[in-house]
Amino acid sequence: MNIKMTLGNMPIREGVRPKTTDTNPHTQLTQQPSDTSFIEALSDWAFELSDIQKEPSAISVPGAMAMCMDADHVCDRCNAFMIGTEFAHFHPKPDYSLHLGLPERDAEVIILNGWGEWHPLIERGILPPNIIMMYAPRNQEELNVSKFILGRSYAFAKGDLK
C-alpha cells in the first residue's frame, strides 16, 4: 500500500545537512547527487505542472531556471513569490539545490526534518520570511520528498494553501 505523504509523515532526511553559503548567492556546496537523473526527473516533473512557465530566473544566478505562475493563476494574497510570479527556481550545476516559497508552517516542518534551510536574505528584509533552500535530492526517496515539497510550493503560489 502506498501512503500519501503529508507534513506529518514526511521522513527525516538522512545524514547531516549539506554545507551552504550564508550569503548571496545562497549555494549548496556539498552532498550534490552523484546521479543527476534525480535532478532531471524533478525538473521534468515540475515543468509539466499546469499554469506555470519555465523562464530564466529573474533573481538567481545565471543558468537558474524559474517556475513562474501564469498571471491568471497567481495567488495575490500569498507571500509565495521571490520576484514577479517566480515562486521557485532550480540552481544549475554544480549546486542543484532549489529556492522556493512555502507557508511558514510548512517551511518550519521541512527545515526541522532536514530537507532545507531559510534563505539568508530573509534576515536582511530582501526576501519574504518564508523562502527556503531545498537541498538537492540524492536518491529516489529524496526525489519523492522533493516532489512533495515543490508541490506544496506550487499549491501555495496558486492559493490552494494558506
C-alpha positions in Angstrom: 0.0 0.0 0.0 1.3 3.5 -0.9 0.7 6.0 1.8 0.3 9.6 0.7 3.0 11.9 2.1 1.9 14.7 4.4 3.8 17.2 6.5 3.0 14.9 9.5 4.5 11.7 8.0 7.4 13.3 5.9 10.6 11.3 6.7 13.6 12.9 8.3 16.4 13.5 5.8 19.3 11.1 6.4 22.7 12.4 7.4 24.0 15.8 8.3 22.9 18.9 6.5 25.0 19.9 3.5 27.4 22.8 3.7 25.9 26.0 2.2 26.9 29.6 1.8 25.4 32.1 4.3 25.2 35.0 1.8 24.1 35.6 -1.7 24.4 33.6 -3.9 22.9 31.1 -1.4 24.5 27.9 -2.7 24.6 24.2 -1.7 28.3 23.3 -1.5 28.3 19.6 -0.6 26.1 16.5 -1.0 25.1 17.0 -4.6 23.7 13.8 -6.2 26.2 11.6 -7.9 23.4 10.7 -10.3 21.9 13.8 -11.8 18.9 11.9 -13.1 17.2 12.7 -9.8 17.5 16.5 -10.6 16.4 15.9 -14.2 13.4 13.9 -13.0 12.4 16.6 -10.5 12.8 19.3 -13.2 10.8 17.4 -15.8 8.0 16.7 -13.3 8.0 20.4 -12.1 7.8 21.9 -15.6 4.9 19.7 -16.6 2.7 21.2 -13.9 -0.2 23.3 -15.3 -0.3 27.1 -15.2 3.4 27.7 -15.0 6.1 28.9 -17.3 9.8 27.9 -17.4 11.9 31.0 -17.6 15.4 32.1 -16.7 15.3 33.2 -13.0 15.0 36.9 -12.5 16.6 36.7 -9.1 19.1 33.8 -9.0 22.5 33.0 -10.6 22.9 32.7 -14.3 21.6 29.4 -15.6 19.0 29.0 -12.9 15.6 28.1 -14.3 12.5 29.5 -12.6 8.9 28.3 -12.2 6.7 31.3 -12.8 3.0 31.1 -12.2 0.8 32.3 -15.1 -0.7 35.6 -14.2 -4.3 34.2 -14.3 -3.5 31.7 -11.5 -1.3 33.8 -9.1 -2.4 34.0 -5.5 -2.3 37.7 -4.9 -2.9 37.3 -1.1 0.0 34.8 -0.6 3.6 35.6 0.1 4.8 32.9 -2.3 6.9 34.8 -4.7 10.6 35.9 -4.7 10.1 38.3 -7.6 7.3 38.8 -10.0 5.5 35.4 -10.3 8.6 33.4 -9.6 7.9 31.0 -6.8 10.7 28.5 -7.2 13.9 28.1 -9.1 16.4 25.4 -9.8 20.1 26.2 -9.4 22.4 25.0 -12.1 25.3 22.6 -11.7 27.3 22.1 -9.5 24.8 23.3 -6.9 21.4 21.6 -7.9 19.5 23.0 -4.9 16.3 24.9 -5.2 14.8 28.0 -3.6 11.1 28.2 -3.1 8.3 29.8 -1.2 6.1 28.0 1.2 3.6 28.8 4.0 5.7 29.5 7.1 4.4 26.4 9.0 5.4 24.2 6.0 8.8 25.7 5.8 9.4 25.2 9.6 8.5 21.5 9.3 10.6 21.0 6.2 13.6 22.6 7.9 13.1 20.7 11.1 13.1 17.4 9.2 16.4 18.4 7.5 15.2 19.0 3.9 16.2 22.6 3.7 17.1 25.9 5.4 16.0 29.5 5.5 17.3 31.8 2.8 19.9 34.2 4.4 18.3 37.3 2.6 15.3 37.0 4.9 17.3 38.4 7.8 18.1 41.5 5.6 14.4 42.0 4.7 15.1 41.4 1.0 13.0 38.2 0.7 9.7 37.3 2.4 10.1 35.3 5.6 9.1 32.0 4.0 11.6 31.4 1.3 13.8 28.3 1.8 16.6 26.4 0.1 15.5 22.9 -0.6 18.6 20.6 -0.7 19.2 18.6 -4.0 17.7 15.1 -4.0 20.4 12.4 -3.9 18.3 9.3 -4.4 14.8 8.1 -5.2 13.4 8.6 -1.7 14.7 12.1 -1.6 13.3 12.8 -5.1 9.8 11.7 -3.8 10.1 14.1 -0.8 11.4 16.9 -3.1 8.3 16.5 -5.4 6.1 16.7 -2.3 7.8 19.9 -1.1 7.9 21.5 -4.5 4.2 20.5 -5.0 3.4 22.4 -1.8 5.2 25.5 -3.1 3.2 25.2 -6.3 -0.1 24.9 -4.4 0.9 27.9 -2.2 1.6 30.0 -5.3 -1.8 29.2 -6.7 -3.6 30.0 -3.5 -4.5 26.4 -2.6 -2.6 26.5 0.7 -2.8 29.2 3.3 
